[in-house]
Amino acid sequence: MKTAIQQIIELESDLTRMFDSDYRVGLAILDYIRENKKELLEKDRAQIIEAFKSGELLPTLENLSAEEYYKQLFT
C-alpha cells in the first residue's frame, strides 16, 4: 500500500522520464495535486486510521522504532 506522498514521488519519477523539462514536470505534478487533493488527503486519513485500528503491531510496538513501524505498514 502506497501513501499519498509515495504516489506523488512515483508520479514525479514517471514524469521525469517523459518530459525533458523540470518546469513541465512541476506543472504536471501541480495539476495532479490540484485535481486529486481531496482523494490524496482521504487516502492519508484512511491509512492512518487503519494503521491505528488494525492493532496488528500493537503487541510489538514497544520493540519497534517509529521508522520500523512505518516501514512495515507503508512500504
Rosetta constraint file for C-alpha pairs under 8 A:
AtomPair CA 1 CA 73 HARMONIC 7.81 0.50
AtomPair CA 1 CA 74 HARMONIC 5.82 0.50
AtomPair CA 1 CA 75 HARMONIC 6.80 0.50
AtomPair CA 2 CA 6 HARMONIC 5.76 0.50
AtomPair CA 2 CA 7 HARMONIC 6.41 0.50
AtomPair CA 2 CA 74 HARMONIC 5.99 0.50
AtomPair CA 2 CA 75 HARMONIC 6.73 0.50
AtomPair CA 3 CA 7 HARMONIC 6.37 0.50
AtomPair CA 3 CA 43 HARMONIC 7.39 0.50
AtomPair CA 3 CA 44 HARMONIC 6.50 0.50
AtomPair CA 3 CA 47 HARMONIC 7.68 0.50
AtomPair CA 3 CA 74 HARMONIC 6.57 0.50
AtomPair CA 4 CA 8 HARMONIC 6.44 0.50
AtomPair CA 4 CA 40 HARMONIC 5.39 0.50
AtomPair CA 4 CA 41 HARMONIC 7.51 0.50
AtomPair CA 4 CA 43 HARMONIC 6.63 0.50
AtomPair CA 4 CA 44 HARMONIC 6.22 0.50
AtomPair CA 5 CA 9 HARMONIC 6.16 0.50
AtomPair CA 6 CA 10 HARMONIC 6.11 0.50
AtomPair CA 7 CA 11 HARMONIC 6.11 0.50
AtomPair CA 8 CA 12 HARMONIC 6.17 0.50
AtomPair CA 8 CA 29 HARMONIC 7.37 0.50
AtomPair CA 9 CA 13 HARMONIC 6.37 0.50
AtomPair CA 10 CA 14 HARMONIC 6.27 0.50
AtomPair CA 11 CA 15 HARMONIC 6.02 0.50
AtomPair CA 11 CA 29 HARMONIC 7.39 0.50
AtomPair CA 12 CA 16 HARMONIC 5.96 0.50
AtomPair CA 12 CA 25 HARMONIC 6.84 0.50
AtomPair CA 12 CA 29 HARMONIC 6.82 0.50
AtomPair CA 13 CA 17 HARMONIC 6.53 0.50
AtomPair CA 14 CA 18 HARMONIC 6.49 0.50
AtomPair CA 15 CA 19 HARMONIC 5.92 0.50
AtomPair CA 15 CA 25 HARMONIC 5.75 0.50
AtomPair CA 15 CA 28 HARMONIC 7.78 0.50
AtomPair CA 16 CA 20 HARMONIC 7.03 0.50
AtomPair CA 16 CA 21 HARMONIC 7.73 0.50
AtomPair CA 16 CA 22 HARMONIC 7.32 0.50
AtomPair CA 16 CA 25 HARMONIC 6.20 0.50
AtomPair CA 19 CA 24 HARMONIC 6.65 0.50
AtomPair CA 19 CA 25 HARMONIC 6.53 0.50
AtomPair CA 20 CA 24 HARMONIC 7.76 0.50
AtomPair CA 21 CA 25 HARMONIC 6.43 0.50
AtomPair CA 22 CA 26 HARMONIC 5.93 0.50
AtomPair CA 23 CA 27 HARMONIC 6.23 0.50
AtomPair CA 24 CA 28 HARMONIC 6.14 0.50
AtomPair CA 25 CA 29 HARMONIC 6.18 0.50
AtomPair CA 26 CA 30 HARMONIC 6.11 0.50
AtomPair CA 27 CA 31 HARMONIC 6.09 0.50
AtomPair CA 28 CA 32 HARMONIC 6.15 0.50
AtomPair CA 29 CA 33 HARMONIC 6.17 0.50
AtomPair CA 30 CA 34 HARMONIC 6.11 0.50
AtomPair CA 31 CA 35 HARMONIC 6.06 0.50
AtomPair CA 32 CA 36 HARMONIC 5.95 0.50
AtomPair CA 33 CA 37 HARMONIC 5.20 0.50
AtomPair CA 36 CA 40 HARMONIC 6.02 0.50
AtomPair CA 37 CA 41 HARMONIC 6.07 0.50
AtomPair CA 38 CA 42 HARMONIC 6.07 0.50
AtomPair CA 39 CA 43 HARMONIC 6.02 0.50
AtomPair CA 40 CA 44 HARMONIC 6.31 0.50
AtomPair CA 41 CA 45 HARMONIC 6.17 0.50
AtomPair CA 42 CA 46 HARMONIC 5.99 0.50
AtomPair CA 43 CA 47 HARMONIC 6.04 0.50
AtomPair CA 44 CA 48 HARMONIC 6.17 0.50
AtomPair CA 45 CA 49 HARMONIC 6.16 0.50
AtomPair CA 46 CA 50 HARMONIC 5.95 0.50
AtomPair CA 47 CA 51 HARMONIC 5.99 0.50
AtomPair CA 48 CA 52 HARMONIC 6.22 0.50
AtomPair CA 49 CA 53 HARMONIC 6.06 0.50
AtomPair CA 50 CA 54 HARMONIC 5.71 0.50
AtomPair CA 51 CA 55 HARMONIC 7.15 0.50
AtomPair CA 51 CA 73 HARMONIC 7.20 0.50
AtomPair CA 55 CA 59 HARMONIC 7.85 0.50
AtomPair CA 57 CA 61 HARMONIC 5.84 0.50
AtomPair CA 57 CA 69 HARMONIC 7.78 0.50
AtomPair CA 58 CA 62 HARMONIC 7.99 0.50
AtomPair CA 60 CA 64 HARMONIC 6.49 0.50
AtomPair CA 61 CA 65 HARMONIC 7.58 0.50
AtomPair CA 61 CA 69 HARMONIC 7.54 0.50
AtomPair CA 64 CA 68 HARMONIC 5.79 0.50
AtomPair CA 64 CA 69 HARMONIC 6.12 0.50
AtomPair CA 65 CA 69 HARMONIC 6.27 0.50
AtomPair CA 66 CA 70 HARMONIC 6.18 0.50
AtomPair CA 67 CA 71 HARMONIC 6.17 0.50
AtomPair CA 68 CA 72 HARMONIC 6.20 0.50
AtomPair CA 69 CA 73 HARMONIC 6.35 0.50
AtomPair CA 70 CA 74 HARMONIC 5.73 0.50
AtomPair CA 70 CA 75 HARMONIC 7.49 0.50
AtomPair CA 71 CA 75 HARMONIC 5.08 0.50
